[in-house]
Amino acid sequence: MKKRIGIIGAGILGLAVAYKVQEQYPSAQIVLFEKENGPGKHQSSHNSGVLHCGLYYQPGSLKARLAVEGIRSMVDFCGRNRISYELCGKVVIASDEREKRFLENLASRGSANGLKGLRFLDSAELKHREPFVKACASLLVPEEGIVDYPAVMDSLASLIQQKGGLLFYNSMVKGVKEEHLSGRVVIETPQKDMVVDLLVCCAGLHADRLYRSCTGEFSPLKIIPFRGEYQMLKPEAEGLVNHLVYPVPDPAFPFLGVHFTRLVHGGREVGPNAVLAFKREGYSGLEFSLRDTVDSLTYPGLLRFVSNNLKFTAGELSSSLFKNAFLAKAKKLIPDITRKQLVKGTAGVRAQSVASDGKLVMDFNIVRQGNQIHVLNAPSPGATASLAIAGYIVEQYIH
Ligand SMILES: Cc1cc2nc3c(=O)[nH]c(=O)nc-3n(C[C@H](O)[C@H](O)[C@H](O)COP(=O)(O)OP(=O)(O)OC[C@H]3O[C@@H](n4cnc5c(N)ncnc54)[C@H](O)[C@@H]3O)c2cc1C
């Protein structure tokens, strides 16, 4: 295939698409535009660094299929490119009888998705693995792990360039024009215009806006930014957790709840919460964008979400405003943890699609419009699954 493929966004997904196109079609020319001065400055480097293996997702969904396939591809990629990762396993904790039933459902989901080695731990084994964790029941997910996603992106970017792909940083795409006769797409940036045969948009937090400016139509899904804030365990408290310790998530939401994560280069993170953000790329609670706020607050889907989930919304907001509210979420898993052992960490902002009926879109969502392919929803486990999502896009849409 001697085609020129344009990609917008050098997050992990845009890079993975470029890499997979080159793998499948070595003669295709890749041109990738990124508005920042390097790869992965947003979601892909502001996440938990976890390799999710497919426990949570509705069997048969794209997420279930691509997470299971994705973790294997990611581990293989890391092995071949000497990127730090570790399949350290995770323990999911039920704190009461109600959560225990949810945990049993999760275990069935995981088995249906093909996960291997799932098993409930007895109290002696839990104590051996995670002595400070309190549980009514606990499920071991041995395939789960941790990884250095920024190193994955650096490696993808240099492999793409080695094969002749062109990466343009500091190049914000304002819009595109489609040539009527040829169907080719003219990508417009302040520096240059470039003509491509096919365009793939992986714009994360700006996916809906780019859909609008590229297709001229309103996006079927709206991105609402949900900030996820972390605390770090002080070095002297790191012994409180050995691996990955997660609560049973509320099945109504795609967020996994405040959890403990061992980072691949050392340190222990606690979080993230899920707070409505006033800026799409606002990493602190103080950052505000009038455009983003008005955009969110005038969207009926968000208003429906908030009014249907007042308790959730208020609980997450209070965990952002008050350290003790955050601590309470952490204490549910490890009661011995104290306020003094936590120190403010980083934050990320999730690009979460919300439908007009107020439901959070759970599955990955990818649409095609003419010669444009738009990724409209790629929340967690989008980093784990990135190579599999990219493979899916190439197989389905790029011939
Ligand atoms: C707090 C948090 C925790 C998470 N934890 C995990 C985890 O542990 N494991 C996991 O698998 N997933 C996790 N995720 C999800 C994962 O990070 C995302 O699914 C993934 O990073 C999405 O990648 P992306 O390339 O689509 O988006 P991004 O990384 O956001 O990339 C989009 C890129 O598009 C660029 N862009 C946007 N508009 C334009 C434009 N007009 N012109 C040019 N460039 C543009 C942006 O600058 C950006 O670089 C988490 C996410 C968050 C926020």
The ligand as a Gaussian input file, in Angstrom:
#p B3LYP/6-31G(d) Opt

LIG

0 1
 C       -5.620000       9.299000      35.914000
 C       -5.554000       8.248000      34.839000
 C       -5.170000       6.935000      35.159000
 C       -5.120000       5.951000      34.170000
 N       -4.590000       4.732000      34.461000
 C       -4.392000       3.838000      33.466000
 C       -3.669000       2.631000      33.705000
 O       -3.141000       2.406000      34.789000
 N       -3.574000       1.731000      32.691000
 C       -4.117000       1.976000      31.461000
 O       -4.043000       1.106000      30.600000
 N       -4.763000       3.137000      31.188000
 C       -4.873000       4.082000      32.148000
 N       -5.462000       5.278000      31.874000
 C       -5.990000       5.513000      30.526000
 C       -4.893000       5.803000      29.513000
 O       -3.944000       6.703000      30.038000
 C       -5.549000       6.347000      28.248000
 O       -6.503000       5.396000      27.812000
 C       -4.544000       6.563000      27.114000
 O       -3.436000       7.283000      27.565000
 C       -5.217000       7.281000      25.953000
 O       -4.214000       7.587000      25.008000
 P       -4.490000       8.635000      23.855000
 O       -3.325000       8.587000      22.962000
 O       -5.856000       8.344000      23.277000
 O       -4.662000      10.033000      24.588000
 P       -3.547000      11.184000      25.061000
 O       -2.432000      10.507000      25.723000
 O       -4.336000      12.161000      25.814000
 O       -3.042000      11.730000      23.679000
 C       -3.791000      12.601000      22.850000
 C       -2.794000      13.498000      22.155000
 O       -3.465000      14.274000      21.155000
 C       -2.849000      15.548000      21.133000
 N       -3.786000      16.478000      20.472000
 C       -5.046000      16.794000      20.864000
 N       -5.599000      17.671000      20.004000
 C       -4.666000      17.925000      19.043000
 C       -4.642000      18.753000      17.889000
 N       -5.688000      19.499000      17.542000
 N       -3.531000      18.766000      17.114000
 C       -2.442000      18.005000      17.456000
 N       -2.414000      17.219000      18.553000
 C       -3.512000      17.158000      19.336000
 C       -2.633000      15.849000      22.619000
 O       -1.680000      16.870000      22.820000
 C       -2.163000      14.491000      23.126000
 O       -0.757000      14.351000      23.078000
 C       -5.520000       6.280000      32.833000
 C       -5.870000       7.585000      32.515000
 C       -5.858000       8.579000      33.489000
 C       -6.157000       9.999000      33.103000

